[in-house]
């Protein structure tokens, strides 16, 4: 009888230990996945921040003479802007300014950039995916009065005047984090 009681106690302790070990391993996997996801988000925000802090107030031109403003926010939350600081370690004959764009392509946050600033024809941008599994993406401009604008430049602008912007907001929604919002003060450019 004593042996049966001892075996029963030993089996109960074994079952509890196995369940505890299983839950600990599951929690470890969840924490590792979330840590990996947060590292991906951090790298993506670093890339975006690097571009935002290098904003330059330089419009671009096309071969047909059409001009585009230094910063544009259009449909579907896409942003296109001119940035400085494009390193040129090989000393190639090119500008240190670069045109970059951010948009949602499927469920990926994509950074596009053009090899030339002023476009001669139908140059296609080069793209790189900087964050996967994104649910929603929005960019906003904060103007000099502190108001947020979903589209930039504003449509109701007097001819010949330029709107002053003081900041950029990025709102990105993704699982399992939810909504991440970053705000950058825009340099004078």
C-alpha positions as CSV (number, residue, x, y, z in Angstrom):
1,X,0.0,0.0,0.0
2,X,2.8,2.4,0.9
3,X,4.5,1.7,-2.5
4,X,1.2,2.5,-4.3
5,X,0.9,5.8,-2.4
6,X,4.5,6.7,-3.2
7,X,4.0,5.9,-6.9
8,X,0.8,7.9,-7.0
9,X,2.6,10.9,-5.4
10,X,5.6,10.5,-7.8
11,X,3.3,10.4,-10.9
12,X,1.4,13.5,-9.7
13,X,4.7,15.4,-9.3
14,X,5.8,14.1,-12.7
15,X,2.6,15.3,-14.5
16,X,2.8,18.7,-12.8
17,X,6.5,19.0,-13.7
18,X,5.8,18.1,-17.4
19,X,3.0,20.6,-17.6
20,X,5.1,23.3,-16.0
21,X,8.0,22.6,-18.4
22,X,5.7,22.7,-21.4
23,X,4.2,26.0,-20.4
24,X,7.7,27.4,-19.8
25,X,8.8,26.4,-23.3
26,X,5.7,27.8,-24.9
27,X,6.2,31.1,-23.0
28,X,9.9,31.2,-24.1
29,X,8.8,30.7,-27.8
30,X,6.3,33.5,-27.5
31,X,8.8,35.8,-25.9
32,X,11.4,34.9,-28.5
33,X,9.0,35.6,-31.4
34,X,7.9,39.0,-29.9
35,X,11.5,39.9,-29.3
36,X,12.4,39.1,-32.9
37,X,9.4,41.2,-34.1
38,X,10.4,44.1,-31.9
39,X,13.9,44.0,-33.3
40,X,12.5,44.0,-36.9
41,X,10.3,47.0,-36.0
42,X,13.3,48.8,-34.4
43,X,15.4,48.3,-37.5
44,X,12.6,49.6,-39.8
45,X,12.1,52.7,-37.6
46,X,15.8,53.4,-37.7
47,X,15.8,53.3,-41.5
48,X,12.7,55.6,-41.6
49,X,14.2,58.0,-39.0
50,X,17.5,58.2,-40.9
51,X,15.6,59.5,-44.0
52,X,13.3,61.8,-42.1
53,X,16.2,63.5,-40.3
54,X,17.9,64.1,-43.6
55,X,14.9,65.9,-45.2
56,X,16.0,68.5,-47.8
57,X,13.7,71.2,-49.2
58,X,14.5,70.4,-52.8
59,X,11.9,69.9,-55.4
60,X,12.5,67.4,-58.3
61,X,12.0,67.9,-62.0
62,X,11.1,65.6,-64.9
63,X,12.3,65.8,-68.5
64,X,8.9,67.2,-69.5
65,X,9.5,70.2,-67.1
66,X,7.0,69.0,-64.5
67,X,8.0,69.8,-61.0
68,X,7.2,67.8,-57.8
69,X,7.4,69.3,-54.3
70,X,10.2,68.3,-51.8
71,X,7.7,66.2,-49.8
72,X,4.4,64.6,-50.9
73,X,1.9,62.5,-49.0
74,X,-0.8,61.0,-51.2
75,X,-3.3,58.3,-51.4
76,X,-3.0,55.1,-49.3
77,X,-0.5,56.8,-46.9
78,X,2.4,56.8,-49.3
79,X,5.2,59.4,-48.7
80,X,7.8,60.6,-51.1
81,X,10.5,63.1,-50.2
82,X,14.0,64.3,-51.0
83,X,16.7,63.5,-48.5
84,X,20.3,64.5,-48.2
85,X,23.3,62.6,-47.0
86,X,23.4,59.9,-49.7
87,X,26.9,58.7,-49.2
88,X,29.1,58.4,-52.2
89,X,32.2,56.3,-51.2
90,X,33.2,55.6,-54.8
91,X,33.1,59.3,-55.7
92,X,30.8,58.7,-58.7
93,X,29.5,61.8,-60.5
94,X,26.0,62.1,-58.8
95,X,24.1,64.2,-56.3
96,X,24.3,63.6,-52.6
97,X,20.5,64.2,-52.6
98,X,18.2,61.2,-53.1
99,X,14.5,60.8,-53.7
100,X,12.9,58.2,-51.4
101,X,9.4,56.9,-50.9
102,X,7.6,54.7,-48.4
103,X,4.4,52.8,-49.1
104,X,2.5,49.7,-48.2
105,X,2.9,47.0,-50.8
106,X,0.7,44.1,-49.9
107,X,1.3,43.7,-46.2
108,X,5.0,44.9,-46.4
109,X,6.4,48.4,-45.7
110,X,8.6,49.1,-48.7
111,X,11.2,51.8,-49.1
112,X,11.8,52.9,-52.7
113,X,14.6,55.1,-53.9
114,X,15.6,56.5,-57.3
115,X,19.2,56.4,-58.6
116,X,18.8,59.9,-59.9
117,X,17.1,62.9,-58.3
118,X,15.7,64.7,-61.4
119,X,14.1,62.1,-63.6
120,X,14.9,62.1,-67.3
121,X,12.3,59.5,-68.3
122,X,10.4,56.7,-66.7
123,X,13.1,55.6,-64.2
124,X,11.7,52.9,-61.9
125,X,12.7,53.1,-58.3
126,X,14.7,50.4,-56.6
127,X,12.8,48.9,-53.7
128,X,13.6,47.2,-50.4
129,X,11.2,45.6,-47.9
130,X,12.0,47.0,-44.5
131,X,9.1,45.5,-42.5
132,X,6.7,42.6,-43.1
133,X,3.2,41.9,-41.8
134,X,2.0,45.5,-41.6
135,X,-1.7,46.1,-41.4
136,X,-1.9,49.8,-42.0
137,X,0.4,52.7,-42.7
138,X,-0.2,56.5,-42.5
139,X,2.0,59.5,-42.8
140,X,1.0,63.0,-41.6
141,X,2.6,66.4,-41.8
142,X,2.6,68.8,-39.0
143,X,2.5,72.3,-40.3
144,X,3.9,75.5,-38.7
145,X,0.6,76.0,-36.9
146,X,0.7,72.5,-35.4
147,X,-2.1,71.1,-37.5
148,X,-1.9,67.6,-39.0
149,X,-2.4,67.0,-42.7
150,X,-3.0,63.6,-44.2
151,X,-2.2,65.0,-47.7
152,X,0.7,67.2,-48.6
153,X,1.2,69.7,-50.0
154,X,-2.2,71.2,-49.1
155,X,-4.6,71.6,-52.0
156,X,-5.9,75.0,-51.0
157,X,-2.6,76.9,-51.3
158,X,-2.3,80.4,-52.8
159,X,-0.3,80.4,-56.1
160,X,3.4,81.0,-55.5
161,X,3.4,80.3,-51.7
162,X,4.9,77.3,-50.0
163,X,3.6,75.6,-46.9
164,X,5.9,75.3,-44.0
165,X,6.2,72.0,-42.3
166,X,7.6,71.4,-38.9
167,X,7.2,67.7,-38.3
168,X,6.3,64.3,-39.7
169,X,4.2,61.6,-38.1
170,X,4.3,57.9,-38.9
171,X,1.5,55.7,-37.7
172,X,1.9,52.0,-38.4
173,X,-0.4,49.2,-37.3
174,X,0.9,45.7,-37.0
175,X,0.4,42.6,-35.0
176,X,1.1,41.7,-32.2
177,X,2.3,45.2,-31.2
178,X,-0.7,47.3,-32.3
179,X,-0.2,50.9,-33.4
180,X,3.3,52.4,-33.3
181,X,3.6,56.1,-33.8
182,X,6.7,58.1,-34.4
183,X,7.1,61.9,-34.6
184,X,10.1,63.6,-36.1
185,X,10.9,67.3,-36.2
186,X,11.8,68.2,-39.8
187,X,15.0,70.0,-40.3
188,X,14.9,73.2,-42.3
189,X,16.4,71.5,-45.3
